Amino acid sequence: MDRPAGLPEDAPLVAVRRGAVVESVHRGRFIFCDPAGNVLDATGDPDAYVFARSSAKPFQALPLVLSGAADAFGLTDGELAVACASHNAEEQHLAAVRSLLEKAGLSEDDLQSGAHPPMYAPAAAKLARDGEDPRPIHGNCSGKHAGMLAVCVHEGLDTGGYRNPEHPLQRRLLGLVAEVCGLREDEVLLAGDDCGVPAFALPLRSLATGFARFATGGGLSDEVAGAAERLGRAMRGYPFMVAGTGRFDTEVMRTTDLVCKSGAEGVFGAGSGEGWGLAVKISDGGGRAVRPAAVAALGRRGVAVSGDEAQLKEDLHGVAVGEIGPLV
């Protein structure tokens, strides 16, 4: 039978082994592109659409620099990094988000990012022990929303409706995502992200192209290339602010010269100053497969991330009973 419309061709990327038996398999696809969109290496379908989700956050932070807001408000590199983040809501993250908002004359009450418990278990436990409910600042997207609000304040745009797809900022973001990823605006499909702003769907090839351009400036106007360089430098300089304790993005940027960003539903993007970008999609959205798939893919470009590609699986007594590792 022909494959259903919209269902991408994928490949087995990661296996879960228990003892000597393969217990489960995660399928997916990955692609390397140069800034011109040329495919350098690929496994699976490079042209099927994928929602970039939070891997688009570095692109969504571009107006913070392009508008002049970052300079006008005296934002630090750590604050620029948290504007690109899916953070753990550790104290350093919360302090940076609050500082960004305060510099723009705002408070956390202005955030419309939605609330969920901190992604970092000890931070979530402390919040519960203190009898506090999660607030929008604890959501992993609060830095992104703080950055959007800062742009609105600087440009005199409405801060109450900044999440609306028709808001001038969101329209500008659509154009920037299209430019960075080498697409026309009408080729980028929109839906709602969990934090309430538009989410962008685009071919996996285009996401890889976007990270290649973000990391090198190739294919971008001088202005956008300069903003991307500044944000990438901030992310690499403050990788903890982009994610946090125990997180893959932080580990990659601490141990390599890449700029990278993961997204929900098994998405990962990375760019190298050597002239390439990588995009990974795990077809079932399984987050546990992202690290081994991405580490194995990066190894094909000679990039080593600290730690083993395979992750041990332990039973409730701390005894290794298997592993999760790459198949490619």
C-alpha positions in Angstrom: 0.0 0.0 0.0 1.1 3.6 -0.6 2.0 5.3 2.6 -0.7 7.6 4.0 -0.6 11.3 2.9 1.6 13.3 5.2 3.3 10.3 6.8 7.0 10.6 6.3 9.4 7.9 5.4 11.6 7.2 8.3 14.2 4.8 9.5 15.1 2.9 12.6 17.3 5.3 14.6 17.4 4.1 18.2 16.9 0.7 19.9 16.0 0.0 23.5 17.7 -3.3 24.5 16.9 -5.3 27.6 19.5 -7.9 28.1 20.2 -9.4 24.6 16.8 -8.5 23.2 15.7 -5.4 21.3 12.6 -4.4 23.3 11.6 -1.3 21.4 12.7 0.8 18.4 12.3 4.5 17.8 12.1 5.5 14.1 12.9 8.9 12.8 15.0 10.9 10.3 17.8 13.4 10.3 19.5 15.7 7.8 22.6 17.8 7.4 22.4 20.9 5.1 24.6 23.7 4.2 23.4 27.4 4.3 22.2 27.1 0.7 19.9 24.2 1.6 22.1 21.6 -0.1 21.8 18.1 1.5 25.1 16.9 2.9 23.8 13.7 4.5 20.4 12.4 5.3 18.6 9.4 6.7 14.8 9.2 6.1 12.6 11.7 4.4 14.2 15.2 4.4 11.2 17.0 2.8 8.3 16.0 5.1 7.1 18.7 7.4 7.9 18.8 11.1 6.8 21.3 13.8 10.1 23.0 14.9 8.5 23.7 18.4 11.1 25.0 20.8 14.0 24.4 18.4 12.7 27.6 16.7 13.3 29.7 19.8 16.7 31.1 18.7 15.0 32.3 15.5 12.1 33.8 17.5 14.6 35.8 19.6 16.0 37.6 16.6 13.8 40.7 17.0 15.1 41.3 20.5 18.4 42.2 18.8 17.2 43.5 15.5 14.7 46.0 17.1 17.4 47.5 19.3 15.6 46.4 22.4 18.6 44.3 23.7 20.8 47.4 23.5 18.2 49.9 24.8 17.5 47.8 27.9 21.1 46.8 28.4 20.5 43.0 28.3 23.3 40.7 29.2 24.3 37.7 27.2 22.8 35.5 29.9 19.5 37.3 29.5 19.7 36.9 25.7 20.4 33.2 26.2 17.3 32.7 28.5 15.2 34.4 25.8 16.2 31.4 23.5 15.6 28.9 26.3 13.5 26.0 27.3 14.7 26.4 30.8 14.5 24.2 33.9 13.2 27.1 36.1 16.2 26.8 38.4 16.9 30.0 40.4 19.4 31.3 37.8 16.8 31.0 35.1 14.1 32.7 37.1 16.4 35.6 38.1 17.4 36.2 34.4 13.7 36.2 33.3 12.8 38.6 36.1 15.7 40.9 35.2 14.8 41.0 31.5 11.3 41.9 32.4 12.3 44.6 34.9 14.7 46.2 32.4 11.7 46.5 30.0 9.6 48.0 32.8 7.5 44.9 33.1 6.9 42.1 35.7 6.1 38.5 35.6 2.4 39.4 35.8 2.8 40.5 32.1 3.8 37.0 31.0 1.2 35.0 29.0 3.3 31.9 28.6 1.1 29.6 30.7 2.2 27.7 33.9 3.6 24.3 34.5 5.8 22.8 37.2 9.5 23.4 36.8 11.2 20.9 34.4 14.0 20.4 37.0 12.6 17.9 39.6 14.3 19.5 42.7 12.9 22.9 41.7 9.4 21.4 41.3 9.7 19.7 44.6 10.7 22.9 46.4 7.8 24.8 44.9 5.5 22.1 46.2 7.1 22.0 49.6 6.6 25.8 49.8 2.9 25.4 49.1 3.2 27.4 45.9 1.4 26.8 42.6 3.5 27.0 39.4 3.3 30.5 37.8 4.0 31.5 34.2 7.6 32.3 35.1 8.2 28.7 36.0 7.2 27.6 32.5 10.1 26.7 30.2 9.0 29.3 27.7 9.0 32.3 30.0 12.3 33.6 28.7 11.0 33.6 25.1 7.8 35.4 26.2 9.8 37.9 28.2 11.9 38.7 25.1 8.8 39.1 23.0 7.3 41.5 25.5 10.5 43.5 25.6 10.4 44.0 21.9 6.8 45.2 22.1 7.7 47.7 24.9 10.6 49.0 22.9 8.6 49.4 19.7 5.4 50.7 21.3 3.4 47.6 20.3 0.5 46.2 22.2 1.7 43.9 25.0 -1.7 42.5 25.9 -2.2 40.7 22.5 1.4 39.8 21.7 0.5 36.1 21.4 -2.0 36.7 18.6 -0.8 35.4 15.2 -1.9 38.7 13.6 0.1 40.8 16.1 2.8 42.7 14.3 5.5 40.9 16.2 4.2 37.5 15.3 3.8 38.5 11.7 7.5 39.6 11.7 8.5 36.4 13.4 6.8 34.4 10.6 8.8 36.3 8.0 12.1 35.8 9.9 11.6 32.1 10.4 10.9 31.9 6.6 14.0 33.9 5.8 16.3 32.0 8.1 15.0 28.6 6.9 15.0 29.5 3.2 11.3 29.5 2.6 8.5 31.7 1.5 6.1 32.7 4.2 3.3 30.7 2.7 5.5 27.6 2.9 5.6 27.8 6.7 2.5 26.2 8.3 1.2 27.6 11.5 -0.6 26.0 14.5 -0.7 26.8 18.2 2.2 26.0 20.5 1.6 24.9 24.1 2.7 28.3 25.4 0.1 30.1 23.3 2.2 31.6 20.5 2.3 30.3 16.9 4.3 27.1 16.2 6.0 26.7 12.9 5.9 23.6 10.6 8.4 23.3 7.8 10.4 20.6 6.0 13.1 19.0 8.0 15.5 20.1 5.3 14.6 23.7 6.0 15.1 23.4 9.7 18.6 22.1 9.1 19.2 24.9 6.6 18.0 27.4 9.3 20.5 26.2 11.8 23.3 26.3 9.2 22.4 29.9 8.4 22.0 30.8 12.1 25.5 29.5 12.9 27.3 31.0 9.9 25.2 34.0 8.7 25.3 32.5 5.2 22.3 33.2 3.1 21.1 36.0 5.5 21.1 39.8 5.3 23.9 41.4 7.1 21.5 42.7 9.8 20.0 39.3 10.5 23.3 37.5 10.3 24.7 39.9 12.9 21.7 39.3 15.2 22.1 35.6 14.8 25.8 35.7 15.6 25.1 37.7 18.8 22.4 35.3 20.0 24.5 32.2 19.1 27.5 33.7 21.0 25.2 34.3 24.0 23.8 30.7 23.9 27.3 29.2 23.6 28.6 31.5 26.3 25.8 30.7 28.7 24.6 27.2 27.8 23.2 26.6 31.3 20.7 29.4 30.6 19.4 27.7 27.5 18.3 24.6 29.4 19.9 23.7 32.7 21.1 20.9 34.9 21.2 17.5 33.2 19.9 18.8 29.9 21.2 17.7 26.5 21.3 21.2 24.9 23.5 22.5 27.8 25.8 19.5 27.6 26.3 19.9 23.8 27.1 23.6 24.0 29.4 23.1 26.9 31.5 20.4 25.1 31.4 21.5 21.5 31.4 24.7 19.4 27.9 24.1 18.2 24.8 26.2 18.8 21.8 23.9 19.3 18.2 23.8 20.5 15.8 20.9 21.2 12.1 21.0 20.7 9.1 19.0 22.0 8.0 15.8 20.2 11.6 14.6 19.5 13.1 17.5 17.6 16.7 18.7 17.7 18.6 21.2 15.7 22.2 22.2 15.7 24.5 24.5 13.6 28.2 24.6 13.1 30.4 27.5 12.1 32.1 25.1 9.7 29.1 25.5 7.5 26.4 23.0 8.2 23.2 22.5 10.2 21.5 19.4 11.5 17.9 18.6 12.1 16.6 15.5 13.9 13.0 14.3 14.3 12.0 11.2 16.3 8.8 10.0 14.6 7.0 8.9 17.7 8.0 12.1 19.6 9.9 10.0 22.2 12.3 12.3 24.0 14.5 9.5 25.3 15.6 8.8 21.7 16.8 12.3 20.9 20.2 12.2 22.6 21.4 8.9 21.1 20.1 9.8 17.7 21.6 13.2 17.7 25.0 12.1 19.2 25.2 9.4 16.5 24.3 11.8 13.8 26.9 14.4 15.0 29.5 11.7 15.1 29.1 11.4 11.3 30.4 15.0 11.1 33.3 14.3 13.5 31.7 16.0 16.4 32.0 14.2 19.7 29.6 15.0 22.6 30.9 14.0 26.1 29.4 10.8 27.4 28.5 7.6 25.6 25.8 7.5 22.9 24.1 4.6 24.7 22.2 5.4 27.9 22.0 2.6 30.5 18.6 1.5 31.7 18.5 0.6 35.4 16.0 -1.3 37.4 14.6 0.0 40.7 17.6 -1.4 42.5 20.1 0.6 40.4 21.3 -2.5 38.4 21.8 -2.0 34.7 19.3 -4.1 32.8 19.8 -2.7 29.3 20.5 0.4 27.2 19.1 2.9 24.8 21.5 3.3 21.8 21.7 4.3 18.2 21.1 2.1 15.2 22.8 4.4 12.6 
